[in-house]
Amino acid sequence: MKPLRRVFLVGGALTPFIGKSHPDFIWKGHSDFGKRENPTLEEYFAQVLAKLFAETGLEPARIEKGYVGNFAGELFSKQGHLGSMLARVESRLEGVPFTRVEGACASGALAMIGAIEAIQAGRNITLAIGAEAQTTVSAREGADFLARASHYETERGLDDFTFPAMFARRTMHCRAETGVTEEDVAHVVVKAYANAAKNPNAHMKAVPMTFEQAATASDRNPTFLKNPDLSPFLKISDCSQVSDGAAAMVLASEEGLRALGLSPDDAVEVLSYAQSNGALGQVSDFTRMGITERAAKEAYADTGLTAGDMKVAEVHDCFAITELLMTEALGFAAHGQGGALAREGRTAIGGDIPVNTGGGLLAFGHPVGATGIKQVLEVARQMQKRCGDYQVGHDIKHGIAANMGGDDRTAVVTILRNNAAV
């Protein structure tokens, strides 16, 4: 949808995304194990809000409406009612109306949509925030929690690790029907880890990944599914990270910008946002992200832009195969040609359409409720040349983000414009 009232991204903040293999994550291999604990969900909300208000200089009382993205706080953290959590962690938000929204891994983008639509309804300064703390339970128990984003009754039995199995199934179909190879998938993985190594907020910033490691199953990089038909099609390195973290953004109307002493050239503009949903458990073609493709077509139609106008992209790479399918859904490559796009280096930081420059979900990390907000912030940061060592070299006028919930069952595609760019 093209906003009827213009919407601008004023600023945002991220916490580091951490989990196992991050140097600051407290687990049984860490020197501080038993002496201190990892941040809680509540603490992540507090951290990201403090960072947001410090970096933007915005007074919390200026926020007129807010939305919280979170998938499974009740399960991982035994905490719901998260709209009221924000006033607890930041007393200056007392009285500000906040609503919690959920759409599996698209929860963050749905929070952003809520903040955008509040501006359409007459608010002038709004906030979207997302967080998840997923390392509170074992990987196996967490996999069962995350399986709630599938059609649990009919899909939970696919494997103990339901979502890895679902995307192994996509990989299997792509190998058979479109010719995607294990090497194509490995190119995505190696790029993600190389980008994360340049990103101080990335979960896997300290973990090296060679092409040989990514392309070959081994004791260090095993296949792990119990489903014998699907197990050969997914290795540990093909999976996004079980991460904790938070992200937040402030949005404003033109009137809100003026109240903050800013102009459209000081902010990145949201040109279009499109949401599409598909029926749970009813994917019609495992070689396409059909719901994301539908949302992308709407966003392009709203703006009169095409895939060729996009100069940076953040796409949902919950598994390595997903990035290939996402680049096809967004029109960067024809059906079945996403592997070639990655193989040719076109999605690298130095390529013509850099994708997931900070490491993506694979290596930046994937705190579910935060991801959709993080993706949009990363596009904006690239536009404003604030990405440090992983900054792309060319100027960026337009960029795109694609956040997905479940097995392409909820999709949000956002197109941004840098008004300061020529």
Secondary structure, 3 states (H helix, E strand, C coil): CCCCCCEEEEEEEECCCECCCCCCCCCCCCCCECCECCCCHHHHHHHHHHHHHHHHCCCHHHCCEEEEECCCHHHHCCCCCCCCHHHHHCHHHCCCCEEEECCHHHHHHHHHHHHHHHHHCCCCEEEEEEEEECCCCCHHHHHHHHHHHCCHHHHHHHCCCHHHHHHHHHHHHHHHHCCCCHHHHHHHHHHHHHHHCCCCCCCCCCCCCCHHHHHCCCCCCCECCCCCCCHHHCEHHHECCECEEEEEEEEECHHHHHHCCCCHHHCEEEEEEEEEECCCCCCCCCCCCHHHHHHHHHHHHHHCCCHHHCCCEEECCCEHHHHHHHHHHCCCCCCCCHHHHHHCCCCCCCCCCCECCCCHHHHCCECHHHHHHHHHHHHHHHHCCCCHHHCCCCCCCEEEEEEEECCCCEEEEEEEEECCCC
